[in-house]
Each structure stands twice: as C-alpha cells, then as structure tokens.
Amino acid sequence: MRKLIDCHIHTGFCNHATGKPGAYVAAARAAGVSAMLFAEHAPLPVAFDPDRHLSMCDSDLEPYCATIATLAKENPDIEIGLGLEVDWLADEPMYAADSIARGRAAGAKVFLGSVHFLGTWAFDDPNDMTGWDRRDVDDVWREYVGVWCEAASSGLFDVMAHPDLPKKFGHRPTFEPLREYERMARAAAASGVLVEVSTAGLRKPVGELYPGAELLRAFAAAGVSATVGSDAHAPSEVGFAIADAYAALVDAGHSRIAYPLAGSERRYLEL
C-alpha cells in the first residue's frame, strides 16, 4: 500500500477554516496519512484582507508555528511539517520575501506560493464574485498566467500551490491554453520549484483536480516534480482523494512524488 502524504493543510488559525491543529493530526492518523504539512495562510496586507477573513492575524504567526512544532514532537508516529502558504502579490513584490523571512524566523520550514489576487481582487473568493462579471474571462486567465510565472520564477517558494486556480467556479478560457501551460511549465522547471496536485478542486464547482490533466502533463514533460495536498480547511478533509491525485500523476507520466522538507530539500516516494 502506498504511503499517503498531504502537504497542504489549514486550520482555524487562518480565520476561514474550522478546527484546531490537533484535530487535523487525529484526522490524518484516521485517514492513514503518514506525513502531513501544515501550510497556514500568512498574514496579508490590510488592503488585501481588510476584515481578516482570508489569512492569519499578524499576532497569530508565532503561536501557530509554536503549536505545530509542539504537535510534531507529541505525535512521532506521523511526520508533521511546518509551513506557510504565501501569496504572490504582483503590486507588492516585497510582500512575499518579507513574509517568508518572518515565517522562517518563527520556525516555518516550507513555503507554498500561491496566486489568489489579480490586483487586490481575490478571484477565488466566493464572497467577491462580482469581479468575474466585470472582467473578460480570457483576460483573467492571461493575466493570471503572467503573475503565476512571476511567482514561480521568483526563487522564493518551495511549492506552487493549485496551479490553475481561476477555473474554481467553472471559468475557463475560450482559447486553447496549451501555450500558456507550457509557459507555466518552463517557469517552474527553470526555478526548480515543485508544483502541487491539489484535490481541493474536486470539492469545488469545477469538480476536478488542480491542475487539470493537460497542465499536469505539461509539467511532467518539462521535468517538474510534484507533491500532493488536500488544501484541507476542516479535519474531515485531511487526506481527501489523495489516491486520485496519485493516479493523475501516474497518468501524466510521473513516477514519484515529493514531500518537501525545507528549501530545496525533499524526500521522494515512488508511485
């Protein structure tokens, strides 16, 4: 039986998930997950998260890191990693570097990069859907790919999370996106960053993994290594459909998955 890993887990610290970290560890144990990575949302600037519902409060960063470090010591039967999910904000290029430095000083080891914002618009926020009514979907996708490639090329991140996130609510480009997918794959390959196969999309209106099969094949063809995560926001979601992510990786041409440890350090598991 393949070992299950889940490298993208949130808790109540982020203000839009439920449950304390210990409940996620118990859920991982029950689901047969042998290695897990907490990757809480790093505190966002006020302009991007004014009512603090998308990310941690600044005052919670150190308590979050201390809590996960303690859980790792208290639960030796499960490998527990301490990370942060950090947004790439195109309008504030120093934000990611500063957040990673703060996180590392607090004890975080692994940093997931993500693109949730175009300008200050959180395009995947179900509470801010009006932005989709004002914008052309093709323009959104082209802008997203450009910003994503900037993030992947920055050298700041260990993993790029949920690579084709704009499809979350079913918004897909009308053009053939293969050229954009190949651009994303080249950016990831050049920097050596891992990409995440996220099962969260199976719980969303789009109903498929992030990334979809065509983009995942582009990453595989470019030699980009991958990890997997549930993007759990409740204990019951830990380990969700990880076996499906494994199968998609095999179908795309991958023979192994990575468990990120710190920086460029990672451990590989054969698929």
Secondary structure, DSSP 8 states (H G I E B T S, - for coil): ---EEEEEE--GGGSSS-S-HHHHHHHHHHHTEEEEEEEEE----TTT-TTS-SS--GGGHHHHHHHHHHHHHH-TTSEEEEEEEEE--TT-HHHHHHHHHHHHHHT--EEEEE--EETTEETT-TT-THHHHHS-HHHHHHHHHHHHHHHHHSS--SEE-STTGGGTTS---SS-THHHHHHHHHHHHHHT-EEEEEGGGGGSTT-S-BS-HHHHHHHHHTT--EEEE--BSSGGGTTTTHHHHHHHHHHHT--EEEEEEETTEEEEEE-
